[in-house]
């Protein structure tokens, strides 16, 4: 039986996940990285992206929008701005958010709308759709 590593995903609002897993894969600022049991300690900023973990042969997904990953003493702690498990994502709601963000981006070309904010909303909606559709 392979050794496990503890994974905790925490946002300012709540503990999203706490489980013993086989591997964790996340998007760091320098690219994707993977963490197995007994990994060397490190700290990495996270970019918005898909966080994957495998437990007992089953792959699971979370949408994570920035934050940090800390690896220490056989534990991965993800401190995220926001995180949502694939099974908890309402895909229809994410599609509506994508459509709203696209509309706002189109309006930003002619109206006084915060383009960066609309673009960030679109990126979040696309990430939620990508991760949420993995559960279907």
Backbone torsions as a table, in degrees:
resi	resn	phi	psi	omega
1	UNK	NA	128.1	-177.6
2	UNK	-70.3	148.9	178.0
3	UNK	-70.0	149.1	-177.9
4	UNK	-106.0	164.1	173.6
5	UNK	-128.8	141.2	-179.6
6	UNK	-80.0	131.7	177.5
7	UNK	-117.7	127.5	173.8
8	UNK	-128.4	129.8	176.3
9	UNK	-117.1	120.2	-173.9
10	UNK	-127.0	136.2	172.3
11	UNK	-116.3	172.2	177.0
12	UNK	-59.3	-23.4	-176.6
13	UNK	-90.9	-32.3	-170.3
14	UNK	-167.9	168.7	169.9
15	UNK	-86.2	115.2	-176.3
16	UNK	-83.6	-37.8	-175.2
17	UNK	-156.1	140.0	171.4
18	UNK	-145.4	111.7	-174.6
19	UNK	-157.4	158.1	175.0
20	UNK	-94.6	121.3	-172.2
21	UNK	-129.1	170.4	-180.0
22	UNK	-86.3	-40.0	-178.3
23	UNK	-154.2	149.5	176.4
24	UNK	-125.0	135.0	176.5
25	UNK	-128.0	129.8	-175.4
26	UNK	-141.5	164.9	178.5
27	UNK	-98.7	107.4	176.2
28	UNK	-90.9	174.1	-179.0
29	UNK	-65.6	-21.6	178.5
30	UNK	-102.8	6.8	-179.6
31	UNK	125.1	-177.8	-177.2
32	UNK	-74.4	144.0	175.9
33	UNK	-136.4	156.5	177.9
34	UNK	-122.7	147.5	-177.2
35	UNK	-130.9	124.5	175.0
36	UNK	-109.5	173.8	177.2
37	UNK	-56.2	145.2	177.9
38	UNK	63.6	28.8	177.7
39	UNK	-68.3	150.1	176.5
40	UNK	-63.1	142.0	179.4
41	UNK	-62.8	140.8	173.2
42	UNK	-163.3	168.2	178.3
43	UNK	-131.8	134.6	-179.3
44	UNK	-140.5	135.5	170.0
45	UNK	-68.9	147.1	178.8
46	UNK	-107.3	146.2	170.5
47	UNK	-100.9	163.5	176.7
48	UNK	-60.2	128.5	-179.0
49	UNK	177.9	-173.5	-178.3
50	UNK	-86.4	128.6	172.1
51	UNK	-105.0	126.5	-179.8
52	UNK	-117.6	148.3	171.8
53	UNK	-146.4	150.4	179.6
54	UNK	-115.8	133.4	176.4
55	UNK	-136.9	122.9	178.6
56	UNK	50.5	42.7	175.8
57	UNK	83.5	-5.8	-179.3
58	UNK	-105.2	129.0	178.4
59	UNK	-89.2	135.0	178.8
60	UNK	-128.6	158.4	-172.1
61	UNK	-132.2	149.8	170.9
62	UNK	-136.1	147.5	170.0
63	UNK	-94.1	123.9	-177.5
64	UNK	-124.2	127.2	-179.2
65	UNK	-109.6	79.6	174.9
66	UNK	78.0	169.5	-179.6
67	UNK	131.0	-147.4	-178.0
68	UNK	-139.6	151.6	172.1
69	UNK	-117.4	129.3	176.1
70	UNK	-119.9	129.4	176.9
71	UNK	-116.0	123.3	-178.7
72	UNK	-163.2	136.0	174.5
73	UNK	51.1	50.2	176.3
74	UNK	60.9	35.8	-179.8
75	UNK	-142.6	137.7	174.1
76	UNK	-111.0	122.0	176.2
77	UNK	-113.1	120.9	176.7
78	UNK	-103.3	115.2	175.5
79	UNK	-102.4	102.2	-171.5
80	UNK	-112.4	148.5	172.7
81	UNK	-61.9	-43.9	176.3
82	UNK	-151.9	146.7	178.1
83	UNK	-151.0	140.2	-177.9
84	UNK	-144.7	129.6	177.7
85	UNK	-70.1	147.3	-178.3
86	UNK	-54.8	-41.7	-176.9
87	UNK	-68.6	-16.7	-179.4
88	UNK	-95.6	-5.4	-177.4
89	UNK	-81.8	127.6	174.1
90	UNK	-86.2	101.9	-174.8
91	UNK	-61.9	-39.9	179.5
92	UNK	-63.3	-40.9	177.4
93	UNK	-64.9	-40.0	178.2
94	UNK	-64.3	-36.8	177.0
95	UNK	-64.3	-42.1	178.1
96	UNK	-64.3	-39.6	178.1
97	UNK	-64.0	-38.9	177.5
98	UNK	-62.2	-45.7	-179.9
99	UNK	-62.9	-41.8	177.6
100	UNK	-62.3	-43.9	-178.6
101	UNK	-65.5	-40.3	178.2
102	UNK	-63.8	-39.6	178.4
103	UNK	-63.9	-44.1	179.0
104	UNK	-64.8	-37.3	177.4
105	UNK	-63.8	-40.4	177.9
106	UNK	-64.6	-39.4	179.1
107	UNK	-68.4	-29.9	-176.6
108	UNK	-63.1	-22.2	179.5
109	UNK	-71.4	-27.7	-176.2
110	UNK	-117.9	-18.1	-177.0
111	UNK	-117.8	169.7	179.4
112	UNK	-85.8	78.7	179.5
113	UNK	-121.3	142.1	-179.8
114	UNK	-68.6	102.5	-175.8
115	UNK	-63.0	-43.6	-178.2
116	UNK	-62.4	-39.5	179.3
117	UNK	-66.9	-42.4	178.2
118	UNK	-65.6	-38.7	178.5
119	UNK	-65.9	-40.5	177.8
120	UNK	-64.5	-39.2	177.6
121	UNK	-63.1	-39.4	178.5
122	UNK	-65.8	-43.5	178.2
123	UNK	-60.4	-42.6	178.2
124	UNK	-62.9	-44.1	-179.7
125	UNK	-63.9	-41.8	179.2
126	UNK	-64.4	-40.3	177.7
127	UNK	-63.8	-46.2	179.4
128	UNK	-61.5	-39.8	177.5
129	UNK	-63.7	-46.3	-178.8
130	UNK	-58.8	-47.6	-177.5
131	UNK	-73.8	-42.5	-178.0
132	UNK	-63.0	-34.5	-178.9
133	UNK	-73.0	-13.0	177.2
134	UNK	-72.1	-20.9	179.4
135	UNK	-86.3	-12.7	-178.2
136	UNK	-78.5	NA	NA
